[in-house]
Amino acid sequence: MHAKAKELLDLLHAMAEEKGCTMGQLSLAWMINKDPHIIPIPGTRKLARLKENFGAASVAITAEEIASIDAKLDTMTFDVFGGHAAK
């Protein structure tokens, strides 16, 4: 695993543990609270995951926490669908 990816996963894991939520819930909460124009549409085939996704609405995330996640993401380059790199 790339060191920067591990740093991001460690940050998300610690934050999720502190908040008593899953990393998936934290990720959805980050997207929900990041910008009012972002509306995540998670897909699932399992009822348990659907319930988990709904739980993201009750995860409180601060502007500082959003900024810390964004700061880690800004250090990373991602390959996205279609073969283009996103930064």
PDB file of N, CA, C and O in Angstrom:
ATOM      1  N   MET A   1       0.846  -1.173   0.000  1.00  0.00           N
ATOM      2  CA  MET A   1       0.000   0.000   0.000  1.00  0.00           C
ATOM      3  C   MET A   1       0.893   1.239   0.000  1.00  0.00           C
ATOM      4  O   MET A   1       1.903   1.296   0.701  1.00  0.00           O
ATOM      5  N   HIS A   2       0.510   2.200  -0.779  1.00  0.00           N
ATOM      6  CA  HIS A   2       1.249   3.460  -0.864  1.00  0.00           C
ATOM      7  C   HIS A   2       1.184   4.174   0.483  1.00  0.00           C
ATOM      8  O   HIS A   2       0.140   4.158   1.134  1.00  0.00           O
ATOM      9  N   ALA A   3       2.280   4.800   0.913  1.00  0.00           N
ATOM     10  CA  ALA A   3       2.375   5.450   2.224  1.00  0.00           C
ATOM     11  C   ALA A   3       1.309   6.526   2.411  1.00  0.00           C
ATOM     12  O   ALA A   3       0.729   6.646   3.490  1.00  0.00           O
ATOM     13  N   LYS A   4       1.049   7.305   1.365  1.00  0.00           N
ATOM     14  CA  LYS A   4       0.034   8.363   1.484  1.00  0.00           C
ATOM     15  C   LYS A   4      -1.354   7.772   1.664  1.00  0.00           C
ATOM     16  O   LYS A   4      -2.167   8.313   2.413  1.00  0.00           O
ATOM     17  N   ALA A   5      -1.631   6.674   0.987  1.00  0.00           N
ATOM     18  CA  ALA A   5      -2.929   6.013   1.149  1.00  0.00           C
ATOM     19  C   ALA A   5      -3.064   5.469   2.564  1.00  0.00           C
ATOM     20  O   ALA A   5      -4.134   5.554   3.165  1.00  0.00           O
ATOM     21  N   LYS A   6      -1.988   4.913   3.093  1.00  0.00           N
ATOM     22  CA  LYS A   6      -2.019   4.396   4.460  1.00  0.00           C
ATOM     23  C   LYS A   6      -2.258   5.520   5.452  1.00  0.00           C
ATOM     24  O   LYS A   6      -3.009   5.346   6.411  1.00  0.00           O
ATOM     25  N   GLU A   7      -1.628   6.681   5.236  1.00  0.00           N
ATOM     26  CA  GLU A   7      -1.849   7.830   6.120  1.00  0.00           C
ATOM     27  C   GLU A   7      -3.320   8.242   6.115  1.00  0.00           C
ATOM     28  O   GLU A   7      -3.893   8.528   7.167  1.00  0.00           O
ATOM     29  N   LEU A   8      -3.925   8.271   4.936  1.00  0.00           N
ATOM     30  CA  LEU A   8      -5.341   8.623   4.825  1.00  0.00           C
ATOM     31  C   LEU A   8      -6.207   7.594   5.530  1.00  0.00           C
ATOM     32  O   LEU A   8      -7.101   7.957   6.294  1.00  0.00           O
ATOM     33  N   LEU A   9      -5.955   6.318   5.284  1.00  0.00           N
ATOM     34  CA  LEU A   9      -6.741   5.265   5.931  1.00  0.00           C
ATOM     35  C   LEU A   9      -6.580   5.295   7.442  1.00  0.00           C
ATOM     36  O   LEU A   9      -7.547   5.078   8.172  1.00  0.00           O
ATOM     37  N   ASP A  10      -5.369   5.560   7.919  1.00  0.00           N
ATOM     38  CA  ASP A  10      -5.142   5.664   9.367  1.00  0.00           C
ATOM     39  C   ASP A  10      -5.936   6.822   9.959  1.00  0.00           C
ATOM     40  O   ASP A  10      -6.533   6.688  11.026  1.00  0.00           O
ATOM     41  N   LEU A  11      -5.943   7.975   9.257  1.00  0.00           N
ATOM     42  CA  LEU A  11      -6.707   9.129   9.713  1.00  0.00           C
ATOM     43  C   LEU A  11      -8.200   8.806   9.767  1.00  0.00           C
ATOM     44  O   LEU A  11      -8.868   9.099  10.758  1.00  0.00           O
ATOM     45  N   LEU A  12      -8.718   8.202   8.699  1.00  0.00           N
ATOM     46  CA  LEU A  12     -10.145   7.869   8.649  1.00  0.00           C
ATOM     47  C   LEU A  12     -10.516   6.835   9.703  1.00  0.00           C
ATOM     48  O   LEU A  12     -11.564   6.936  10.341  1.00  0.00           O
ATOM     49  N   HIS A  13      -9.649   5.839   9.881  1.00  0.00           N
ATOM     50  CA  HIS A  13      -9.911   4.809  10.883  1.00  0.00           C
ATOM     51  C   HIS A  13      -9.974   5.422  12.288  1.00  0.00           C
ATOM     52  O   HIS A  13     -10.889   5.130  13.058  1.00  0.00           O
ATOM     53  N   ALA A  14      -9.004   6.265  12.609  1.00  0.00           N
ATOM     54  CA  ALA A  14      -8.964   6.898  13.936  1.00  0.00           C
ATOM     55  C   ALA A  14     -10.177   7.805  14.146  1.00  0.00           C
ATOM     56  O   ALA A  14     -10.773   7.810  15.223  1.00  0.00           O
ATOM     57  N   MET A  15     -10.538   8.570  13.118  1.00  0.00           N
ATOM     58  CA  MET A  15     -11.683   9.475  13.218  1.00  0.00           C
ATOM     59  C   MET A  15     -12.983   8.686  13.395  1.00  0.00           C
ATOM     60  O   MET A  15     -13.830   9.052  14.210  1.00  0.00           O
ATOM     61  N   ALA A  16     -13.135   7.605  12.630  1.00  0.00           N
ATOM     62  CA  ALA A  16     -14.340   6.781  12.728  1.00  0.00           C
ATOM     63  C   ALA A  16     -14.440   6.125  14.101  1.00  0.00           C
ATOM     64  O   ALA A  16     -15.517   6.061  14.692  1.00  0.00           O
ATOM     65  N   GLU A  17     -13.317   5.643  14.595  1.00  0.00           N
ATOM     66  CA  GLU A  17     -13.301   5.027  15.918  1.00  0.00           C
ATOM     67  C   GLU A  17     -13.698   6.036  16.994  1.00  0.00           C
ATOM     68  O   GLU A  17     -14.473   5.721  17.897  1.00  0.00           O
ATOM     69  N   GLU A  18     -13.160   7.247  16.889  1.00  0.00           N
ATOM     70  CA  GLU A  18     -13.465   8.310  17.846  1.00  0.00           C
ATOM     71  C   GLU A  18     -14.949   8.666  17.818  1.00  0.00           C
ATOM     72  O   GLU A  18     -15.527   8.974  18.861  1.00  0.00           O
ATOM     73  N   LYS A  19     -15.571   8.628  16.645  1.00  0.00           N
ATOM     74  CA  LYS A  19     -16.966   9.004  16.490  1.00  0.00           C
ATOM     75  C   LYS A  19     -17.922   7.829  16.694  1.00  0.00           C
ATOM     76  O   LYS A  19     -19.138   8.016  16.752  1.00  0.00           O
ATOM     77  N   GLY A  20     -17.375   6.625  16.803  1.00  0.00           N
ATOM     78  CA  GLY A  20     -18.226   5.450  16.995  1.00  0.00           C
ATOM     79  C   GLY A  20     -19.028   5.104  15.748  1.00  0.00           C
ATOM     80  O   GLY A  20     -20.180   4.678  15.834  1.00  0.00           O
ATOM     81  N   CYS A  21     -18.405   5.294  14.588  1.00  0.00           N
ATOM     82  CA  CYS A  21     -19.084   4.981  13.334  1.00  0.00           C
ATOM     83  C   CYS A  21     -18.152   4.154  12.459  1.00  0.00           C
ATOM     84  O   CYS A  21     -16.987   3.944  12.794  1.00  0.00           O
ATOM     85  N   THR A  22     -18.676   3.697  11.351  1.00  0.00           N
ATOM     86  CA  THR A  22     -17.845   2.956  10.407  1.00  0.00           C
ATOM     87  C   THR A  22     -17.112   3.947   9.497  1.00  0.00           C
ATOM     88  O   THR A  22     -17.478   5.120   9.419  1.00  0.00           O
ATOM     89  N   MET A  23     -16.088   3.468   8.820  1.00  0.00           N
ATOM     90  CA  MET A  23     -15.372   4.325   7.880  1.00  0.00           C
ATOM     91  C   MET A  23     -16.283   4.716   6.716  1.00  0.00           C
ATOM     92  O   MET A  23     -16.162   5.815   6.175  1.00  0.00           O
ATOM     93  N   GLY A  24     -17.188   3.824   6.334  1.00  0.00           N
ATOM     94  CA  GLY A  24     -18.154   4.148   5.284  1.00  0.00           C
ATOM     95  C   GLY A  24     -19.082   5.271   5.707  1.00  0.00           C
ATOM     96  O   GLY A  24     -19.362   6.177   4.922  1.00  0.00           O
ATOM     97  N   GLN A  25     -19.562   5.219   6.952  1.00  0.00           N
ATOM     98  CA  GLN A  25     -20.416   6.292   7.466  1.00  0.00           C
ATOM     99  C   GLN A  25     -19.660   7.609   7.525  1.00  0.00           C
ATOM    100  O   GLN A  25     -20.203   8.659   7.180  1.00  0.00           O
ATOM    101  N   LEU A  26     -18.404   7.556   7.963  1.00  0.00           N
ATOM    102  CA  LEU A  26     -17.588   8.757   8.029  1.00  0.00           C
ATOM    103  C   LEU A  26     -17.392   9.342   6.626  1.00  0.00           C
ATOM    104  O   LEU A  26     -17.479  10.556   6.443  1.00  0.00           O
ATOM    105  N   SER A  27     -17.133   8.497   5.655  1.00  0.00           N
ATOM    106  CA  SER A  27     -16.944   8.962   4.282  1.00  0.00           C
ATOM    107  C   SER A  27     -18.201   9.635   3.744  1.00  0.00           C
ATOM    108  O   SER A  27     -18.124  10.681   3.099  1.00  0.00           O
ATOM    109  N   LEU A  28     -19.353   9.036   4.009  1.00  0.00           N
ATOM    110  CA  LEU A  28     -20.611   9.650   3.581  1.00  0.00           C
ATOM    111  C   LEU A  28     -20.858  10.962   4.316  1.00  0.00           C
ATOM    112  O   LEU A  28     -21.298  11.937   3.707  1.00  0.00           O
ATOM    113  N   ALA A  29     -20.581  10.996   5.616  1.00  0.00           N
ATOM    114  CA  ALA A  29     -20.758  12.230   6.387  1.00  0.00           C
ATOM    115  C   ALA A  29     -19.859  13.333   5.849  1.00  0.00           C
ATOM    116  O   ALA A  29     -20.263  14.494   5.780  1.00  0.00           O
ATOM    117  N   TRP A  30     -18.631  12.965   5.466  1.00  0.00           N
ATOM    118  CA  TRP A  30     -17.700  13.937   4.877  1.00  0.00           C
ATOM    119  C   TRP A  30     -18.305  14.526   3.605  1.00  0.00           C
ATOM    120  O   TRP A  30     -18.288  15.741   3.410  1.00  0.00           O
ATOM    121  N   MET A  31     -18.840  13.663   2.740  1.00  0.00           N
ATOM    122  CA  MET A  31     -19.419  14.155   1.490  1.00  0.00           C
ATOM    123  C   MET A  31     -20.671  15.001   1.739  1.00  0.00           C
ATOM    124  O   MET A  31     -20.854  16.041   1.107  1.00  0.00           O
ATOM    125  N   ILE A  32     -21.528  14.556   2.657  1.00  0.00           N
ATOM    126  CA  ILE A  32     -22.769  15.273   2.955  1.00  0.00           C
ATOM    127  C   ILE A  32     -22.481  16.671   3.493  1.00  0.00           C
ATOM    128  O   ILE A  32     -23.171  17.630   3.147  1.00  0.00           O
ATOM    129  N   ASN A  33     -21.464  16.780   4.336  1.00  0.00           N
ATOM    130  CA  ASN A  33     -21.174  18.045   5.013  1.00  0.00           C
ATOM    131  C   ASN A  33     -20.147  18.915   4.296  1.00  0.00           C
ATOM    132  O   ASN A  33     -19.954  20.072   4.672  1.00  0.00           O
ATOM    133  N   LYS A  34     -19.499  18.391   3.292  1.00  0.00           N
ATOM    134  CA  LYS A  34     -18.434  19.117   2.599  1.00  0.00           C
ATOM    135  C   LYS A  34     -18.975  20.306   1.815  1.00  0.00           C
ATOM    136  O   LYS A  34     -18.402  21.395   1.866  1.00  0.00           O
ATOM    137  N   ASP A  35     -20.049  20.112   1.109  1.00  0.00           N
ATOM    138  CA  ASP A  35     -20.586  21.150   0.237  1.00  0.00           C
ATOM    139  C   ASP A  35     -22.069  20.858   0.027  1.00  0.00           C
ATOM    140  O   ASP A  35     -22.440  19.707  -0.207  1.00  0.00           O
ATOM    141  N   PRO A  36     -22.920  21.872   0.105  1.00  0.00           N
ATOM    142  CA  PRO A  36     -24.359  21.614  -0.057  1.00  0.00           C
ATOM    143  C   PRO A  36     -24.730  21.129  -1.460  1.00  0.00           C
ATOM    144  O   PRO A  36     -25.832  20.622  -1.669  1.00  0.00           O
ATOM    145  N   HIS A  37     -23.819  21.282  -2.415  1.00  0.00           N
ATOM    146  CA  HIS A  37     -24.102  20.838  -3.778  1.00  0.00           C
ATOM    147  C   HIS A  37     -23.734  19.377  -4.008  1.00  0.00           C
ATOM    148  O   HIS A  37     -24.030  18.824  -5.067  1.00  0.00           O
ATOM    149  N   ILE A  38     -23.092  18.749  -3.029  1.00  0.00           N
ATOM    150  CA  ILE A  38     -22.710  17.343  -3.151  1.00  0.00           C
ATOM    151  C   ILE A  38     -23.806  16.486  -2.535  1.00  0.00           C
ATOM    152  O   ILE A  38     -24.148  16.638  -1.362  1.00  0.00           O
ATOM    153  N   ILE A  39     -24.345  15.590  -3.338  1.00  0.00           N
ATOM    154  CA  ILE A  39     -25.372  14.666  -2.858  1.00  0.00           C
ATOM    155  C   ILE A  39     -24.897  13.257  -3.185  1.00  0.00           C
ATOM    156  O   ILE A  39     -25.045  12.794  -4.316  1.00  0.00           O
ATOM    157  N   PRO A  40     -24.321  12.570  -2.187  1.00  0.00           N
ATOM    158  CA  PRO A  40     -23.835  11.212  -2.466  1.00  0.00           C
ATOM    159  C   PRO A  40     -24.997  10.254  -2.701  1.00  0.00           C
ATOM    160  O   PRO A  40     -26.040  10.346  -2.053  1.00  0.00           O
ATOM    161  N   ILE A  41     -24.801   9.352  -3.621  1.00  0.00           N
ATOM    162  CA  ILE A  41     -25.812   8.336  -3.915  1.00  0.00           C
ATOM    163  C   ILE A  41     -25.127   6.976  -3.798  1.00  0.00           C
ATOM    164  O   ILE A  41     -24.711   6.394  -4.799  1.00  0.00           O
ATOM    165  N   PRO A  42     -25.013   6.473  -2.562  1.00  0.00           N
ATOM    166  CA  PRO A  42     -24.346   5.174  -2.393  1.00  0.00           C
ATOM    167  C   PRO A  42     -25.260   4.040  -2.858  1.00  0.00           C
ATOM    168  O   PRO A  42     -26.474   4.079  -2.656  1.00  0.00           O
ATOM    169  N   GLY A  43     -24.670   3.062  -3.464  1.00  0.00           N
ATOM    170  CA  GLY A  43     -25.424   1.896  -3.895  1.00  0.00           C
ATOM    171  C   GLY A  43     -25.121   0.711  -2.998  1.00  0.00           C
ATOM    172  O   GLY A  43     -24.028   0.606  -2.440  1.00  0.00           O
ATOM    173  N   THR A  44     -26.076  -0.166  -2.864  1.00  0.00           N
ATOM    174  CA  THR A  44     -25.866  -1.384  -2.087  1.00  0.00           C
ATOM    175  C   THR A  44     -26.902  -2.421  -2.492  1.00  0.00           C
ATOM    176  O   THR A  44     -27.964  -2.101  -3.025  1.00  0.00           O
ATOM    177  N   ARG A  45     -26.564  -3.650  -2.225  1.00  0.00           N
ATOM    178  CA  ARG A  45     -27.505  -4.750  -2.456  1.00  0.00           C
ATOM    179  C   ARG A  45     -27.890  -5.409  -1.144  1.00  0.00           C
ATOM    180  O   ARG A  45     -28.675  -6.357  -1.120  1.00  0.00           O
ATOM    181  N   LYS A  46     -27.332  -4.900  -0.050  1.00  0.00           N
ATOM    182  CA  LYS A  46     -27.552  -5.544   1.247  1.00  0.00           C
ATOM    183  C   LYS A  46     -28.252  -4.587   2.198  1.00  0.00           C
ATOM    184  O   LYS A  46     -27.894  -3.413   2.292  1.00  0.00           O
ATOM    185  N   LEU A  47     -29.243  -5.097   2.895  1.00  0.00           N
ATOM    186  CA  LEU A  47     -30.017  -4.300   3.843  1.00  0.00           C
ATOM    187  C   LEU A  47     -29.120  -3.737   4.944  1.00  0.00           C
ATOM    188  O   LEU A  47     -29.303  -2.593   5.358  1.00  0.00           O
ATOM    189  N   ALA A  48     -28.165  -4.512   5.417  1.00  0.00           N
ATOM    190  CA  ALA A  48     -27.268  -4.041   6.478  1.00  0.00           C
ATOM    191  C   ALA A  48     -26.475  -2.815   6.026  1.00  0.00           C
ATOM    192  O   ALA A  48     -26.286  -1.878   6.801  1.00  0.00           O
ATOM    193  N   ARG A  49     -26.020  -2.820   4.792  1.00  0.00           N
ATOM    194  CA  ARG A  49     -25.267  -1.670   4.268  1.00  0.00           C
ATOM    195  C   ARG A  49     -26.183  -0.460   4.086  1.00  0.00           C
ATOM    196  O   ARG A  49     -25.760   0.675   4.306  1.00  0.00           O
ATOM    197  N   LEU A  50     -27.425  -0.695   3.689  1.00  0.00           N
ATOM    198  CA  LEU A  50     -28.386   0.399   3.552  1.00  0.00           C
ATOM    199  C   LEU A  50     -28.607   1.072   4.909  1.00  0.00           C
ATOM    200  O   LEU A  50     -28.624   2.299   5.006  1.00  0.00           O
ATOM    201  N   LYS A  51     -28.776   0.262   5.948  1.00  0.00           N
ATOM    202  CA  LYS A  51     -28.941   0.803   7.302  1.00  0.00           C
ATOM    203  C   LYS A  51     -27.689   1.546   7.740  1.00  0.00           C
ATOM    204  O   LYS A  51     -27.778   2.605   8.360  1.00  0.00           O
ATOM    205  N   GLU A  52     -26.525   0.998   7.422  1.00  0.00           N
ATOM    206  CA  GLU A  52     -25.261   1.661   7.742  1.00  0.00           C
ATOM    207  C   GLU A  52     -25.190   3.028   7.049  1.00  0.00           C
ATOM    208  O   GLU A  52     -24.802   4.021   7.664  1.00  0.00           O
ATOM    209  N   ASN A  53     -25.564   3.070   5.771  1.00  0.00           N
ATOM    210  CA  ASN A  53     -25.541   4.325   5.025  1.00  0.00           C
ATOM    211  C   ASN A  53     -26.456   5.366   5.660  1.00  0.00           C
ATOM    212  O   ASN A  53     -26.078   6.532   5.763  1.00  0.00           O
ATOM    213  N   PHE A  54     -27.646   4.968   6.084  1.00  0.00           N
ATOM    214  CA  PHE A  54     -28.560   5.905   6.734  1.00  0.00           C
ATOM    215  C   PHE A  54     -27.954   6.456   8.022  1.00  0.00           C
ATOM    216  O   PHE A  54     -28.206   7.605   8.386  1.00  0.00           O
ATOM    217  N   GLY A  55     -27.162   5.647   8.707  1.00  0.00           N
ATOM    218  CA  GLY A  55     -26.518   6.082   9.942  1.00  0.00           C
ATOM    219  C   GLY A  55     -25.530   7.215   9.730  1.00  0.00           C
ATOM    220  O   GLY A  55     -25.189   7.913  10.685  1.00  0.00           O
ATOM    221  N   ALA A  56     -25.067   7.413   8.522  1.00  0.00           N
ATOM    222  CA  ALA A  56     -24.116   8.494   8.222  1.00  0.00           C
ATOM    223  C   ALA A  56     -24.721   9.860   8.494  1.00  0.00           C
ATOM    224  O   ALA A  56     -24.002  10.809   8.807  1.00  0.00           O
ATOM    225  N   ALA A  57     -26.030   9.965   8.378  1.00  0.00           N
ATOM    226  CA  ALA A  57     -26.698  11.258   8.600  1.00  0.00           C
ATOM    227  C   ALA A  57     -26.553  11.737  10.038  1.00  0.00           C
ATOM    228  O   ALA A  57     -26.684  12.931  10.308  1.00  0.00           O
ATOM    229  N   SER A  58     -26.288  10.829  10.954  1.00  0.00           N
ATOM    230  CA  SER A  58     -26.167  11.224  12.365  1.00  0.00           C
ATOM    231  C   SER A  58     -24.713  11.382  12.811  1.00  0.00           C
ATOM    232  O   SER A  58     -24.452  11.627  13.989  1.00  0.00           O
ATOM    233  N   VAL A  59     -23.773  11.247  11.890  1.00  0.00           N
ATOM    234  CA  VAL A  59     -22.353  11.422  12.220  1.00  0.00           C
ATOM    235  C   VAL A  59     -22.020  12.913  12.132  1.00  0.00           C
ATOM    236  O   VAL A  59     -22.128  13.523  11.068  1.00  0.00           O
ATOM    237  N   ALA A  60     -21.619  13.483  13.255  1.00  0.00           N
ATOM    238  CA  ALA A  60     -21.232  14.903  13.285  1.00  0.00           C
ATOM    239  C   ALA A  60     -19.776  15.024  12.862  1.00  0.00           C
ATOM    240  O   ALA A  60     -18.900  14.347  13.401  1.00  0.00           O
ATOM    241  N   ILE A  61     -19.533  15.887  11.902  1.00  0.00           N
ATOM    242  CA  ILE A  61     -18.167  16.110  11.418  1.00  0.00           C
ATOM    243  C   ILE A  61     -17.951  17.617  11.317  1.00  0.00           C
ATOM    244  O   ILE A  61     -18.779  18.341  10.763  1.00  0.00           O
ATOM    245  N   THR A  62     -16.841  18.071  11.853  1.00  0.00           N
ATOM    246  CA  THR A  62     -16.567  19.503  11.909  1.00  0.00           C
ATOM    247  C   THR A  62     -15.869  19.983  10.640  1.00  0.00           C
ATOM    248  O   THR A  62     -15.359  19.187   9.852  1.00  0.00           O
ATOM    249  N   ALA A  63     -15.859  21.291  10.464  1.00  0.00           N
ATOM    250  CA  ALA A  63     -15.146  21.886   9.331  1.00  0.00           C
ATOM    251  C   ALA A  63     -13.657  21.558   9.401  1.00  0.00           C
ATOM    252  O   ALA A  63     -13.011  21.354   8.373  1.00  0.00           O
ATOM    253  N   GLU A  64     -13.118  21.509  10.615  1.00  0.00           N
ATOM    254  CA  GLU A  64     -11.701  21.175  10.789  1.00  0.00           C
ATOM    255  C   GLU A  64     -11.423  19.730  10.373  1.00  0.00           C
ATOM    256  O   GLU A  64     -10.391  19.445   9.766  1.00  0.00           O
ATOM    257  N   GLU A  65     -12.346  18.819  10.699  1.00  0.00           N
ATOM    258  CA  GLU A  65     -12.172  17.418  10.309  1.00  0.00           C
ATOM    259  C   GLU A  65     -12.275  17.266   8.792  1.00  0.00           C
ATOM    260  O   GLU A  65     -11.516  16.508   8.187  1.00  0.00           O
ATOM    261  N   ILE A  66     -13.206  17.979   8.187  1.00  0.00           N
ATOM    262  CA  ILE A  66     -13.322  17.965   6.730  1.00  0.00           C
ATOM    263  C   ILE A  66     -12.022  18.465   6.111  1.00  0.00           C
ATOM    264  O   ILE A  66     -11.514  17.881   5.153  1.00  0.00           O
ATOM    265  N   ALA A  67     -11.490  19.551   6.665  1.00  0.00           N
ATOM    266  CA  ALA A  67     -10.235  20.123   6.152  1.00  0.00           C
ATOM    267  C   ALA A  67      -9.070  19.149   6.311  1.00  0.00           C
ATOM    268  O   ALA A  67      -8.204  19.083   5.438  1.00  0.00           O
ATOM    269  N   SER A  68      -9.033  18.397   7.400  1.00  0.00           N
ATOM    270  CA  SER A  68      -7.920  17.461   7.591  1.00  0.00           C
ATOM    271  C   SER A  68      -8.002  16.302   6.600  1.00  0.00           C
ATOM    272  O   SER A  68      -6.975  15.831   6.111  1.00  0.00           O
ATOM    273  N   ILE A  69      -9.212  15.843   6.304  1.00  0.00           N
ATOM    274  CA  ILE A  69      -9.377  14.797   5.283  1.00  0.00           C
ATOM    275  C   ILE A  69      -8.984  15.351   3.916  1.00  0.00           C
ATOM    276  O   ILE A  69      -8.260  14.705   3.158  1.00  0.00           O
ATOM    277  N   ASP A  70      -9.470  16.555   3.610  1.00  0.00           N
ATOM    278  CA  ASP A  70      -9.139  17.186   2.328  1.00  0.00           C
ATOM    279  C   ASP A  70      -7.631  17.383   2.175  1.00  0.00           C
ATOM    280  O   ASP A  70      -7.081  17.177   1.093  1.00  0.00           O
ATOM    281  N   ALA A  71      -6.968  17.780   3.255  1.00  0.00           N
ATOM    282  CA  ALA A  71      -5.518  18.005   3.203  1.00  0.00           C
ATOM    283  C   ALA A  71      -4.785  16.720   2.845  1.00  0.00           C
ATOM    284  O   ALA A  71      -3.842  16.743   2.055  1.00  0.00           O
ATOM    285  N   LYS A  72      -5.216  15.590   3.428  1.00  0.00           N
ATOM    286  CA  LYS A  72      -4.590  14.305   3.085  1.00  0.00           C
ATOM    287  C   LYS A  72      -4.862  13.952   1.630  1.00  0.00           C
ATOM    288  O   LYS A  72      -3.969  13.489   0.919  1.00  0.00           O
ATOM    289  N   LEU A  73      -6.102  14.172   1.187  1.00  0.00           N
ATOM    290  CA  LEU A  73      -6.453  13.856  -0.192  1.00  0.00           C
ATOM    291  C   LEU A  73      -5.672  14.712  -1.182  1.00  0.00           C
ATOM    292  O   LEU A  73      -5.333  14.252  -2.272  1.00  0.00           O
ATOM    293  N   ASP A  74      -5.387  15.956  -0.802  1.00  0.00           N
ATOM    294  CA  ASP A  74      -4.649  16.857  -1.689  1.00  0.00           C
ATOM    295  C   ASP A  74      -3.214  16.401  -1.940  1.00  0.00           C
ATOM    296  O   ASP A  74      -2.575  16.868  -2.882  1.00  0.00           O
ATOM    297  N   THR A  75      -2.701  15.493  -1.108  1.00  0.00           N
ATOM    298  CA  THR A  75      -1.340  14.999  -1.294  1.00  0.00           C
ATOM    299  C   THR A  75      -1.302  13.762  -2.188  1.00  0.00           C
ATOM    300  O   THR A  75      -0.232  13.210  -2.448  1.00  0.00           O
ATOM    301  N   MET A  76      -2.472  13.330  -2.656  1.00  0.00           N
ATOM    302  CA  MET A  76      -2.563  12.067  -3.380  1.00  0.00           C
ATOM    303  C   MET A  76      -3.021  12.274  -4.820  1.00  0.00           C
ATOM    304  O   MET A  76      -3.749  13.222  -5.116  1.00  0.00           O
ATOM    305  N   THR A  77      -2.593  11.388  -5.708  1.00  0.00           N
ATOM    306  CA  THR A  77      -3.071  11.348  -7.083  1.00  0.00           C
ATOM    307  C   THR A  77      -3.842  10.047  -7.247  1.00  0.00           C
ATOM    308  O   THR A  77      -3.390   8.991  -6.803  1.00  0.00           O
ATOM    309  N   PHE A  78      -4.995  10.122  -7.878  1.00  0.00           N
ATOM    310  CA  PHE A  78      -5.841   8.951  -8.051  1.00  0.00           C
ATOM    311  C   PHE A  78      -6.045   8.656  -9.530  1.00  0.00           C
ATOM    312  O   PHE A  78      -6.203   9.573 -10.337  1.00  0.00           O
ATOM    313  N   ASP A  79      -6.040   7.381  -9.883  1.00  0.00           N
ATOM    314  CA  ASP A  79      -6.477   6.975 -11.203  1.00  0.00           C
ATOM    315  C   ASP A  79      -7.983   6.802 -11.123  1.00  0.00           C
ATOM    316  O   ASP A  79      -8.492   6.146 -10.214  1.00  0.00           O
ATOM    317  N   VAL A  80      -8.687   7.386 -12.067  1.00  0.00           N
ATOM    318  CA  VAL A  80     -10.142   7.301 -12.054  1.00  0.00           C
ATOM    319  C   VAL A  80     -10.623   6.543 -13.275  1.00  0.00           C
ATOM    320  O   VAL A  80      -9.867   6.332 -14.224  1.00  0.00           O
ATOM    321  N   PHE A  81     -11.870   6.138 -13.249  1.00  0.00           N
ATOM    322  CA  PHE A  81     -12.463   5.375 -14.335  1.00  0.00           C
ATOM    323  C   PHE A  81     -12.233   6.097 -15.660  1.00  0.00           C
ATOM    324  O   PHE A  81     -12.476   7.299 -15.766  1.00  0.00           O
ATOM    325  N   GLY A  82     -11.782   5.389 -16.635  1.00  0.00           N
ATOM    326  CA  GLY A  82     -11.521   5.969 -17.943  1.00  0.00           C
ATOM    327  C   GLY A  82     -10.051   6.235 -18.179  1.00  0.00           C
ATOM    328  O   GLY A  82      -9.659   6.637 -19.275  1.00  0.00           O
ATOM    329  N   GLY A  83      -9.214   6.011 -17.143  1.00  0.00           N
ATOM    330  CA  GLY A  83      -7.782   6.114 -17.318  1.00  0.00           C
ATOM    331  C   GLY A  83      -7.184   7.486 -17.081  1.00  0.00           C
ATOM    332  O   GLY A  83      -5.985   7.673 -17.290  1.00  0.00           O
ATOM    333  N   HIS A  84      -7.976   8.443 -16.655  1.00  0.00           N
ATOM    334  CA  HIS A  84      -7.458   9.783 -16.385  1.00  0.00           C
ATOM    335  C   HIS A  84      -7.024   9.869 -14.925  1.00  0.00           C
ATOM    336  O   HIS A  84      -7.582   9.186 -14.066  1.00  0.00           O
ATOM    337  N   ALA A  85      -6.055  10.686 -14.656  1.00  0.00           N
ATOM    338  CA  ALA A  85      -5.616  10.897 -13.285  1.00  0.00           C
ATOM    339  C   ALA A  85      -6.347  12.104 -12.715  1.00  0.00           C
ATOM    340  O   ALA A  85      -6.553  13.101 -13.406  1.00  0.00           O
ATOM    341  N   ALA A  86      -6.736  12.006 -11.448  1.00  0.00           N
ATOM    342  CA  ALA A  86      -7.396  13.119 -10.755  1.00  0.00           C
ATOM    343  C   ALA A  86      -6.512  13.581  -9.633  1.00  0.00           C
ATOM    344  O   ALA A  86      -5.937  12.763  -8.915  1.00  0.00           O
ATOM    345  N   LYS A  87      -6.395  14.859  -9.474  1.00  0.00           N
ATOM    346  CA  LYS A  87      -5.587  15.402  -8.371  1.00  0.00           C
ATOM    347  C   LYS A  87      -6.331  16.538  -7.752  1.00  0.00           C
ATOM    348  O   LYS A  87      -5.845  17.152  -6.803  1.00  0.00           O
TER     349      LYS A  87
END
